[in-house]
Amino acid sequence: MREIRLCARLNHQNIVPFVGIAWSTLVDLAVLSDLMPRGDVHELLQSERRFERVQNRRFHWRRAASSKQAADEMTTKTSVALDVGRAVSYLHDLSIIHRDLKAKNVLLSASFEAKLSDFGISRVTKLDETMTANVGTIAWIAPEVLTGDRYTTKADIYSFGAFLSEMDTLGTPYATETSTTCEGFSNARIAILVGIHCVGFFLVSQGQLQPSFTHNMPPTLLALARQCLEFHASERPSAAQVVAALEAFLHNPRD
């Protein structure tokens, strides 16, 4: 019921619209939302990985230089990032922390507009309130959440930086940095792996390891991603600052 009440109060063009609820019993409630015919961004990234040559891919940070190539493109990574940033900024203005920001939770409309979804573990906070529960999907969550420390909306900003890495590399954050593959495990199982096998995630919790990026990422956006991934939450930008930076890049994409 909490997720339903939360979804019902949200109204933003970059958040999947709430339509209603369905149920078979009182304990089996489901949230109904608009159909997003393009699927999620994770599926898009997986489809792009089929092309070994970057030149053959259609999902880039910038629009193609030629009009013919641009006509073949669906959208840009920057546009998707901006859509998600606007959704996160809206949530933070309402004192809501999403807590599970990743490509699988970003859906695409028919026109490739990105919309944030999955508010099953989102939380509404009081002004200046912090939380301590370990939530989210482990490869995307902030160091302070990994260690069980108090966290704020800045935890979403770290996850946004990991999401930028995910879009840039077309893979799970830390996929090349960790020695054990955690894909396919439950969060509980992954938590055990963090302490036993996935030494990389321990390094993340200590601020000694961050998600990687490719040489194809524009320097301006790389700098923004690094700011989002700052170890100390106070040094990360706000969601509004992230949006402003992405808007500035879209207006001058050659930076």
N, C-alpha and C positions, 0 to 999 in steps of 0.2 A: 504493500500500500504506500510505503514511503516513496518508492520510485515513481509510482503513478501520480501521487500528489506533486512531486517535484517536476515531472515531465509536463503536467497540466498547466503549471504556472510559467513555463518558459515560452518565450515568443521572440525568436530571432531567425533571420533568413539563413543563417549558417548552422542552425540546430535542427535536426530532423523533427518535423512537425508532429505533435501529438494529435491523434485522431480520436482515440477512445480506448475502451478496454473490452476484453472478451473473457469469458470464464465458463468452465464446465461445473466447477464447485466453488465455494467461497474461499477455498485455500488454493485454487488454481487460477489465479488471475494473470492475464497477459496484457501488455501494453500494445496498442495498435498505432502504427505510424504510417506516414506516406511511403509509398513504394519508391525506392531509390534504384532505378533500372540499371545503373552503371556499376552496381556492386560497391565494394569497399576499396580503399586505396591499396590495401595489402594485395588484393587480387590484381590490381593494375601493376603494381611493382613486380609481382611474380610473372606476369605476362611480358613485361619489359626484359626480364632476365633471360628470356629465350634468345634475344639478339646479342650475340657475342660482341659485335661491333657497335660502339656507342653511336656512330653515325646512322645506324639503321633503326635506332630507337626513336620513339615519338613523344617521350615524356622527359622534358628538359627543364632547367632552371629559367632559361630565356627562350623567347620566341625565335624560331628559325629566321635566318637572315633573308632567305629567298621567299617570295610569296608562294611558290609551289610547295616548298617544304612546310611552310606555315599552314597551308590549307590542309595538310595531312595530320597536323597535330590536334590532339584532343583538348589539351589545356597545358599549363606549365606547372612545374613544382612550386614556383613562387606564388602563383595564383591560389593553389591548394593551401599552401602554408598561410597565406593571408586570410583566406576564408576561415581556417581553423583558429588563427590568432584572434580574429574578430569574435568568434564564438567564445573562446576562452576569456577574452576581455569582458564580454557581456556577463559571463558567469561570475567572474571575479567582482564585477560591480555589484552583483547581488550577494556577495560573500559566499559563493558556492565554489567548492574545489571539486574538479571532475575526478581526479585520482586514478584515471586509467586511460590516459591519452596515448594512442598509438594508431598505426595505419588501419588496423582492423576495425577500429571504432570511428573511422571517418568514411562516410558514405558519399556517393556521387550521384547527383541528379542526372536527368537526361541531357542537360546542357553542361555537364561536368562541373557544376557548382558543388563544392565540398560542404558537407554538413556533419557536425559532430553528433554522435549517438552514444548509446549505452551509459545510462546514468544509474546503473544498479548499485554502484558503490560511491556515488557522489555524496557529498555532505554539505549541508548549509551550516555556516559558522556564524557566531556572533562577532561583532566588531573586535578586532585584535585577539580573537581566540585562536589557539593553536591546538593541533591534535597529535596523537601519539600512535594510533593503530597502524600496523604494517599492512598496507593495501596496495592494489595495483598489480601490474604484471612486471615481474622483477627486472627485466632488461631495460625498462623504461623509467623506473622510479628513482627518485633523488637519494643521495647518500644519507640524508637525515632520516628518510623513511626506512631505508635499509637497516639502519642501526636502531630504529625504534625511538628516535628522538622526537621532540616536538617539531611540527612543521606547519607551514601556512600555504597560501596560494602560490608561493614561489616554488613549491614542489611540482606544481603543474608546469611551471616554466622550464624546469629541468627536463621534465618529460617531453616538453615541446622541442627542446634541443635534441633529445634522443630521436624524436620523430623526424627532425630534419636530417639526422644521420641516416635513419631508415630510408627516407626518400632518396637521399644522395647515393647510398651504396646499394640500394635495392635489396637490402637484407636486414636481418635482426641486428639491433645494436650489440656491439661486442662480439659478433659472430666470429670475427677473425682474431679477437684479442683473448678469448677464453679457450682453455684447453679441452673443455667438456661441452658437448652440445646439449643445451637445456630444452630445445624445441620438443614439444610433445609431452613434457612432464607437467604435472599439476603444480600450482604455486607451492603447495606444501612440500612436494618432492624437490622442487627447485631450491626451496629454502634450506633443505638438508644438503643439497649439492653445493650451495654457497659455502657452507662450513667445511665440507669434506673435499670436494673435487673442484668446484668452480672458484679457484683462487682469485680469478679476475674480479669477481663480484666483491670479494673482500677488499681488493685494492680500490674498487669504486667507492666503497663505503668509507675509505680512508682518504679519498681525494687523489689517489695515485694513478687512476686510470679513467679515461673518458672514451665515449664512442668515437669511431674513426670516420673520416671523410675522404672523398676522392679528390684528385687534382682537378676534376672538372667543375667543382663547386666554385661559384664566383667568390672572390676574396671578401667582398662586402657581406655576403650571406654567411660565409664561413666565420667571419668575426662575430656576427650576431649569434650564430649557433654556439660558439665558444663562450660567449657571455651568458647564454642561457644555461650552459653546463658548468658554470662556476661552482666550486665546491661549497662556498659559503653562500647561503640563500640571500643574504643581504646585498650581495654583489651582483645578483642576477637582475635583469631589467623587469619591469612590470609588463603585463600583457599589453597595456596601452602603448608602451614604448616599443614593444615587438611589432605591433601593428604599424606604428609610424615608420619604423625602419623598413618594413616590407613594402609599404606604400611608396616610400621614397625610392626604393630600388626599382619598383615597377615603372615609375616615372622616368628613371634614368638607368636602364638595365645594363649599360656598358660599364658601370662603376666596378 
